[in-house]
C-alpha cells in the first residue's frame, strides 16, 4: 500500500536533527516570518509544536467531520505551521519528491506540455519549483491564511504563477492541463471522489496526473486527516482511461492519459 507521506517525512526529519531545526537557508520559513510580522523564535516554536496547535484548532468545532473540516481550513491560523515544518525550503521539497520516486520531477521536466496545475498548492513551494522548469503554472487551493501567504510569496519573487481559488465543497475547473499534480491534499478533502473525477476530466490527452496521498489516515495526532481507500481511487482513475506509469495502489503514483479522446466519466 505504500508509506504514508507524514510517516516518511517524520523518518527523514528524525534522521536529520530529531525534529525541525531552523537554518538560515530555510527560505520559506524566512518568508513567513516576514509575511506574518512574528518573531523568528515564535514561528520556530510553533512549527515544532504544530500537531498540538492544529489539534486545538480542530477541536474548536463539535460538528460532523465534514463541517469541522470546512471550519478548520477556513479559520485556522496554525495549520500553516504543519506545512512549514514539512516544506521549509524548495530544496527540501525537491529532495522529498526524489525520495518518493526520482521519476516524478524528471517526467515533469521532460514532458513537452507546458501547462501545469497543482491542486492543493499550500505554501506554493512546488509551484515555485515547477515554474523553474519553464512550466506555465497554476496554483489552486481554498481561501484562507495559507492561500494568502502563497500569493504574497509569488508576488515577492515575481513568479509567473496563476492563482486559482476553489470552493472547499465542490471543485470545478475551467480548462485542461498537460500536467496535474497533487501532493498530500486528498486526505483533507470532504469529497475525494468528486475532486478526483473533476481533476481527471481536465488532464489533456498525452498528459500526466501525478497523485500523492498520505495514507496514514485519521489519527489522534492528525484528526483533520481522513482515511483514504487508495485502491478505490486508483480504480476510478483506471476506469476513466488513464494508464498507470508506476505506483499502482501505492501512496505515490503517476498516470498518463492516452492520446485518444477522453472517455466519459
Secondary structure, DSSP 4 states (H G I P E B T S, - for coil): ----HHHHHHHHHHHTTSS----TT-HHHHHHHHHH---HHHHHHHHHTHHHHHHHHHTT--S-HHHHHHHHHHH-SSHHHHHHHH-S-HHHHHHHHHHH-THHHHHHHH-S--EEEEES-TTSHHHHHHHHTT-EEEEEEESSHHHHHHHHHHHHTT--EEEEEE-TT----SS-EEEEEEES-GGG-S-HHHHHHHHHHTEEEEEEEEEE---S-S-STTTT-----HHHHHHHHHHTTEEEEE-TTSSEEEEEE-SSPPPP-
